[in-house]
Amino acid sequence: MTRRLKSFSAILSSIVLTLLGLTVVTFLIGRVMPVDPVIAAVGDNAPEAVVIRVRAEMGLDQPLPVQFLHYLNQLLHGDLGMSVLTKNPVSQDIARFFPATFELATAALILAAIIGIPLGVWAAVRQGTLTDQAIRVVCLAGHSIPVFMLSLISLLVFYSALGIAPGPGRQDIIYDGMIAPVTGLLSVDTMLAGDLDAFRDALAHMAQPVCILAYFSMAYIARMTRAFMIDALKGEFVITARAKGLSLSRVIWGHAFPTVAVQLVTVLALTYAGLLEGAVVTETVFSWPGIGQYLTASLMNGDMNPVIGTTLLIGIIYVGLNLVADLLYRLLDPRVR
């Protein structure tokens, strides 16, 4: 029990220090950026007296340590400041935009895992064959081709040339405002509303960005699964199982894969975190109203409070998913308990 308490204390201390360090870095990013938030708020042609007054109101005339303590106090009260662009509290904007990114990333991860894990296992079992080489080439292309290029090609081919896919955006304009937001997840809200046409439209708009993000993530998941499985298939327990005359499928899925699944927990957690913060380009190309597009628009307009708030959110997501992966790893693998 004492050992577990010490382990828990160490994890908790690590989380606190990580979040504190993240807060410091995020705060400094907002202060060293070559964008004056006061000018962004009042405009380039504002009188000097107005600039001085607004700077004082925003607390930017105080020494940097005082500004940081004020910023930390705001964070502890859940206050991320106001957005100059939307005129709303940043926390309110994040609550409005994040579900769209969550929906996109979750669907992409599920699709990537469903395809990537079996592909990785298959490549490991068929190591050195033409099948293995083909899977490795597909995965290499998924990592090598820029996401923005795949997004533009997808729009050009399926939307512009063939006309079989809807255009950018999260839904057609005819459904705009028709579905009352309940969860913020459009596919779920349309189902709850019982509007099948709107549901199909939501899935159609999700298809292209989800498939592109899933392909990028699947390439990484498949490569890691292949590497883990190759090591597992060399284990003595697998050789013993084969010697006993067990079928290949039972050896793979009953003996080798369970040891790999523990390692894949961390891979999937980090992939999910990457999808939640790395969908910026995809959201921009497809005009997807998620946290990535919100961050990009804020950055382009010199609106620093949303930039700092979303950066902090992304960091917290990484820390949280790393913690979940670590806890699951300890629960699933008896060797590290």
N, C-alpha and C positions, 0 to 999 in steps of 0.2 A: 504493500500500500504506500509506504514511504517513497519507494522508487517511482511509483506512478505519479504521486504528488509532485515530486521533483521534476519529472518529465513534463507534467502539465504546466508547472510554473515556468519551466524553461521555454516551452512553446508560447505561453502567454506573454512572457517578457520579450520574446523575439517578435511577436506580433505588434506589441506596443511600440517597441523601438523602430520597427519597420514603418508603421503608420506615422510615427513622429518624424522620421527621416523623410518619408514621402511628403508630409505636410510642409516641412521646411523647403524641400526642393521645389514643390509646387508653388509655394509662396514666392521664392526667389525667381522662378521662371516668369511669374507675373510682373515682377519688379524690374527685371533686366531686359525684358522684351523691348525692342525699339518702337514701341507704340505707347503713346501717352493716353491713358484711359480718360483723362479729363478732356483732352481735345476731342477724343472719340465721342464723348458725351455732349459737349457743348458746340462742337463744330470748329472749323479752322478760323472762321471770321468772328468769333465771339470776342467781346471787349475784354481787356486784360483784367478788369475788376471782376467780371463774371468768372473768368478762369481761376483767379485767386480764391474767390468765394467757394466755388465748387470743389477746388482742390482741398480746401479746409474741411468742407462738409464730408468729403470722402476719406478724410484722415491721412491724405498723402503728403501733408506738410509736416507730419511728425517724423521723428527719427525712425530708422528701419526696425530696431528692436520693439519700439512701441507699436508700430504698425503690425508686426508679427503677433504680438500678444493680443491686439485687438482682433486680428484675423482668426487666431486660435479660439478666442472667446466666442466669435461668431460661429465657428464650426461646431463647437460644443453645444451651441443652441440650435444647430441645424440651419443656420443662415449662411448661404453661399453668395449673398449679395443680389443686386438687381442686374438684369440684362438691359443694356442700352438699346439693343436691336429689337427685342420683343416687348420691352417695358414691363416684363414680368419677373418675379423672383426666379433665380436660376434653378432652385430646387423644384419649383413648379414646372419649369420648362423641361427639366430632366425627367420628371415623372410623366410628362406628356410625350416626349420623344423616345425615351428608352424602350418602351414596350415594342415599338416597331423594330428596333435593332435586336431585341431579345427574341422576337418571333423569327426573324431572319436567321440569326445565329443558331438557334435551337434546331430549326428545321434542317439547316445545313449540316450541323454536327450529327444528327440522327442519320441522315442520308450518307454522310461520309463514313460513319462507323459501320453501317449496314453493308456498304460496298468495300470499304478499305480493309476491314479485318479479314473477311474471307479471301480477298485477293492476296493479302500478305501471307496468310497461312498456305494458300495454294502455291504461291511463288516459292515459299520455303520448302514445301514438300517436293516441288518439281525443280529444285535448285540446279542451275546449270543448263536446263533445257531451254528450248525455244520459247516455251510458255513463260518461264521465269524472265527471260530477256525481254519479252514483249511487255510484261507487267512493269518491269523496271524502267523501260523507255516511257511508258505512259505516266508513271510516277515522276520521272525526271522532267517530263514536259510540264506536268502540273506545278512543279517548283520553279521551272525556268521561265515560263511565259508570264509576263506581268499581268496582274489581275485586271488592270484598266484596259489592256489590249484585248483580253478575252471578253470583257464586258462590251467594249465597242464593237468587236466582231460579232458577238451574239445579237446585239441590237441591229446591226447592219444586215445580217443574214435573216434572222427569224422575224424581225419586226418590219424592217424597211423593204427587203427584197422579197421574201416569201409571204409576209403578211399573216403568219400563223401564230404570232405572239403579240400580246398587248404592248403598248408603248411604256415609257417611263412612268413612274408614279406607283402609288400603292393600290389605287383603284380607279376605275373609269369615273369621269366627271358626273355621269348620270346617277351614281350611287353616293356622291359626295354629300355628307350630312344626313343621309337616310338611316344609317345604322347608329344607334345610340351607343357610345363607348361604355363598356362595362369593365372589361379586363384590360383594354388597350390593345389586345391582340385581335387584329381584324378578322382573321380566319375563325377565331373562337366566337367573337361578338356576332358575326353573321350567322353562325350556327345557332347561337342562343336566340337570335331574332327570328330564326326559322326562314330566312331569306336565302333560298338555294341559289338563285341567280347571282346575288351579291357574294355568296360563298365561293361559287365557281370563279367569279371575277377576281376575288382576292387570291385564290390559289394560282390563277393564271398569271397575275402580276408578280407573285412570289417565285414562279418557276425559274425564270432566267437568273436572277441574282442568287437564289438558293443553290442552283446547280453549279454556278461558277464558284461560289464559296465552298461548296461541298467538294468539287473537284480539287481545288487547292488543298483543302484539309485532308481529303482522302489520300492524296499523294504522300503526305507525311505519315498518316496513320498506317498505310500499307507498308511503307518502307520500315517503320519501326516494328510492326508486327512481324514482318519477314525476318528482320535481324533477331528478334527475341525467339521466334520459332526455330530458327536454325540452331541456336544455342540449346534450346530445349530438346530438340530432336537428337542431339548428340549425347544427352544424358543417359546414365546407366539404367535408370528406371524405364526409359523408353526402349532401350535395347532389350531389357529383360521382358518387357511386355510383348515385344515382337517375337522373342524366342518362345514365349508361351503359346504362340499361335493366334493371338488376338488380331482381329481385323484392323486394317489400316485406319479406317475412320474412327474406330474405338480408341486406337492408340493416340491418334491426333487430338480428338476432341475430349476424350476421357482422361488422358494422362498428360499429354504435352501442353495443351492449350490452357488448362487451369493454372499452371504455373506462369504462363504468359499473361493471363488476364489480370493478375495482380499488378504487373508492370504497366499494363495498358491503362490502368486507372489514372496514373499520372499523365500519360500521353494525352488521354482524352480531356482531362481537366485543363491542361495547358493549351490544348487546341481550342477548347471552348472559350477560354479567356482571350486567346488571340482573335477568335471570330467576333467576340463582343467589342473588342477595341480596334480590330483591323478591318472592319467593314466600311471604313471611311471612303475609300476610292469607289467601291462598288455602290454605296449609297449615293455618292455624288453623280456617278454616271447614270444610274437608274432613277435619279430624283426621288430616292427613298427617304421619307421624312423620319429618319432615325437620329440617333445621337451623333453619328459620324457627320451627317450633313449639317446638323446644328453646330457642331464644333468647327467645321470648315467655314460656314457662313460667319460665325462669330469671329474667327481668326482673321478672315478677310476684311472685316469691318472694324477691327481693332477693339472688339468687345471682349475685354480680358476676364471679366468675372465668369462667363460661361466657359472660357478656355481653361481657367484654373479649376473650376468646379468639375468639368467633365474629365480633366486629367486626373484629378484626385479620385473620382469615381472609378476610372479605369484601373488605377493603382490598387484601390481597395478590392476590386473584383479579382485582380491577380492574386493578392494576398489571401483573400477568402478561398478561392479555388485551390490554391496551393495548400492551404490548411486542410480543406476537405480531402484532397488527394492524399495528404500525409496521414490523416486519421483513418481513411479507408485502407490505406496500405498497411497500417499497423493492425487493423482489424482482420484483414484478409490473409496476411502473411504471418503465420505463427513464429517465424524465425526472428522477427523484429519486435515481438511483444515484450 
